[in-house]
Structure formats: C-alpha cells, structure tokens
Amino acid sequence: MVLFSRSSSGSAASKVRALAGIQTAARLDADPAVKRARIDAAQVYYAPDFLTPAQCDTLIGVIDANRRPSTLLSDNPDASFRTSDSCDMDRWSPVVRPIDEAIAGLLGIHPDQGETMQGQRYAPGQQFRAHHDYFHDSESYWKDVSAQGGQRTWTAMIYLNDVAEGGATWFPQAGLKVSPRRGLLLAWNNMKADGSPNEATLHEGMAVTEGVKYIVTKWFREGNWMAQAR
C-alpha cells in the first residue's frame, strides 16, 4: 500500500514522513548495538561492525566486477561533482539479499520501500561534493520519482574498508564528520520532524587522498518503491 499523495510536494511537511522519522528513530534508539550521533541538526545513527569482514570483501568484489562511472540525477549535471564509480546491486542475489534486508530490518522499514542497494568505489582524488539525498521537487525528475515511491526518507550507508587517508563523510551544516571504518553502518533521516526535507543533511563524500574507498548505500522512500521497480 502506498501511504502518500502522489500530488504532494516533496518540500512540504508530511505526516507520513514525520511518522517514518519517529518510528525508525525509536527503533534505533532501542537497539543497544546502535548509537546516536550527538548533534541536534539531524537524526544520525551509527552501528559499528554491522557487516563482517567477509561480507565486506564479498561486496567489494561485486563492486569491482560491475562498476561504472557514477551519474547524477540533476537537470544541470556537473561531471566534476561526482567522480566515483557505482554499481547497482542485484537485490535478489544470495550474497546481496541478506544484507539488503538486514538494513531494512535494522531501520524497521519494509524492504519494498528500499531502493536497490548501490555500491560506490572512490579512487584517490575522487569525491562526491556536498549534496542532499532527498529529491528536490523543483527538478524535472520529481514527477517520475513521486510516482515511484515518492520522497526519500532514510539513508543507510556502510563502509566496506578502512581508508588510509581522506574519504570522510562530512555534514558541514550539522557539524559531523565520519571517517571510513570497515563494517560501520551510518544512517540518517533526510527529513525534519514535520516531514519536510532537512537542509542540514547536506553531506559530502570527501576526496580520497590515499587508498581506495568502498561503500554501499541504500535509500528508502516514503512509499512502495518496489511496486514500480518490478
């Protein structure tokens, strides 16, 4: 069941998105393996060792075998804005599906609301400049994404390896910087308490200066993404 109005604005307050924030935060707050970041500007959580080294190595192998240049969902893309490689994971693969569904289980969000998990590889000098994960309803893509599950609510990111230098995830407006650590899951609510987009979730994948950085990212929608993806 889709629990949002497809004609609603992605930048407006939303009871559905607000409830998603309350429910997921309550679930994460009750999990002893999860800690909340000590910031007020956004709901950000982290779970150390969410994946085992073996799981991390497996996903790194999948990324290396299937990577392509990363793209941007924007009316005015800048080739220098996002310079990593990406890999769309096969969510039904026997090595991907348990991890994909474990992320949804951790957050207490139905798996059908989750987009296909994406892997990313950052070589030295590669970066993803400051951006928001939520969709902007002023962009031409909004009509399509609003019919495909609607606005993004929560993001979950997992670091698959330690990085010798650089590659931190930086939230400049929230005052938070997270260095890559193998197996660490980082999750945040892209919405404010009223269900409108939270500008303070602006974040940057800082340039890697030594080594290679591997991560996987999973975005969740306010409605059923899988209904359109099938």
C-alpha positions, 0 to 999 in steps of 0.5 A: 500500500502506498501511504502518500499523495502522489500530488504532494510536494516533496518540500512540504511537511508530511505526516507520513514522513514525520511518522517514518522519522519517529518510528525508525528513530525509536527503533534505533534508539532501542537497539543497544548495538546502535548509537546516536550521533550527538548533534541536534541538526539531524537524526544520525545513527551509527552501528559499528561492525554491522557487516563482517569482514567477509561480507565486506570483501564479498561486496567489494568484489561485486563492486569491482566486477560491475562498476561504472562511472557514477551519474547524477540525477540533476537537470544541470549535471556537473561531471566534476561533482561526482567522480566515483564509480557505482554499481547497482546491486542485484537485490535478489542475489544470495550474497546481496539479499541478506544484507539488503534486508538486514538494513531494512530490518535494522531501520524497521522499514519494509524492504519494498520501500528500499531502493536497490542497494548501490555500491560506490568505489572512490579512487584517490582524488575522487569525491562526491561534493556536498549534496542532499539525498532527498529529491528536490521537487523543483527538478524535472525528475520529481514527477517520475520519482513521486510516482515511484515511491515518492520522497526519500526518507532514510539513508543507510550507508556502510563502509566496506574498508578502512581508508588510509587517508581522506574519504570522510563523510562530512555534514558541514551544516550539522557539524559531523564528520565520519571517517571510513571504518570497515563494517560501520553502518551510518544512517540518517533521516533526510527529513525534519520532524514535520516531514519536510526535507532537512537542509542540514543533511547536506553531506559530502563524500570527501576526496580520497587522498590515499587508498581506495574507498568502498561503500554501499548505500541504500535509500528508502522512500516514503512509499512502495518503491518496489511496486514500480521497480518490478 
